[in-house]
Amino acid sequence: MRDITKLRNQVGVWERLYKRLGDALELAELGDEDLAVELAQEVAVLEEEVAALEFQTLFSGRYDDEDAILAIHAGAGGTEAQDWAAMLLRMYIRWAEGRGYTVDILDESAGEEAGIKSVMLSIRGDYVFGHLRSERGVHRLVRISPFDSSSRRHTSFAKVELWPDIADEIEIEVDEKDLRIDRFRASGAGGQHVQKNETAVRITHLPTGIVVSCQNQRSLTQNMQVAMNVLKSQLYDLEQQKQDEEIAALKGEVVDAGWGSQIRSYVLHPYKMVKDLRTNYETGNTQAVLDGRLDPFMEAYMRLMVGETAE
């Protein structure tokens, strides 16, 4: 029923646009000069909507229209890298809220002095995974460090991971013998939000070494369920990556999804620029990007992927 509703909504958008185009053509055929201004305004609106729908057709991946689970991990560098991870967290939350998406923090590990060591988010909305596919990889920041008393320039790294939130839609068996489950008290800011019981959970999948934590739900059962769903999504994605690598090897391509594969540089000093190293799309408005203006980068990446697929 959920799939039917989603498809019905998608078809409905095109049907409404088709009707509005028909109405606009009828107005144009009347040749009434008094309607010229109204018609011009309607055409401008229709052009924007057609452009938005044309961009939506780029989301041709199997799970592009699904919700997503996004994780951010600070790289080496202590406080500086942890602060960069927190900046990325703010950027993605701003982007998601700007599109009307729902964001929930499933797990967060605070930095020792500032920022965060890692965080995992659930982001829900239309085509979330499709948009965020461009963000998976290593992000590099160059700036004058606010934590350096000598005001020297520092380079920091953070890694972004992404999985489609499809645990309810896939059949994947996880043997309980392959799991190590640890329970602990959820951390908090203090006061009434600090858990007195061991409601947080950490699941380790022994064969792969994948570790998933969840502590932001109200009960142990809820945290366990969320953690298991995330684990299943990660295991499924891992299998998909293996298949992609096998196909790439047969095609003679080199696939490197390691820590060193930087996808984007954010330079705040000695000049200001954000540049995607895959598409070469760049902008000098670094503050807008850090405030969540990511759509141009995402669109450039999607068009690159469609071009490579066509070739």
Salt bridges, closest charged atoms under 4 A:
ASP23 OD2 - LYS19 NZ 3.29
GLU42 OE2 - ARG20 NE 2.98
GLU49 OE2 - ARG20 NH1 3.01
GLU54 OE1 - ARG303 NH2 3.16
ASP64 OD1 - ARG133 NE 2.97
ASP65 OD2 - LYS6 NZ 3.90
GLU66 OE1 - ARG2 NH2 3.96
GLU66 OE1 - LYS6 NZ 3.99
GLU80 OE2 - ARG143 NE 2.75
ASP83 OD2 - ARG143 NH2 2.66
ASP104 OD2 - ARG124 NH1 2.87
GLU112 OE2 - LYS117 NZ 3.64
GLU135 OE1 - ARG264 NH1 2.73
ASP148 OD2 - ARG152 NE 2.76
ASP148 OD2 - HIS154 NE2 2.86
GLU161 OE1 - HIS73 NE2 2.74
GLU169 OE2 - ARG2 NH2 2.10
ASP182 OD2 - ARG180 NE 3.71
ASP237 OD2 - ARG136 NH1 3.62
GLU253 OE2 - LYS251 NZ 3.45
ASP276 OD2 - ARG264 NH2 3.30
ASP276 OD2 - ARG278 NH2 2.68
GLU282 OE1 - LYS275 NZ 3.99
ASP291 OD1 - ARG90 NH2 2.90
ASP291 OD1 - ARG94 NH1 3.64
ASP295 OD2 - ARG99 NH1 2.71
GLU299 OE2 - ARG303 NH2 2.88
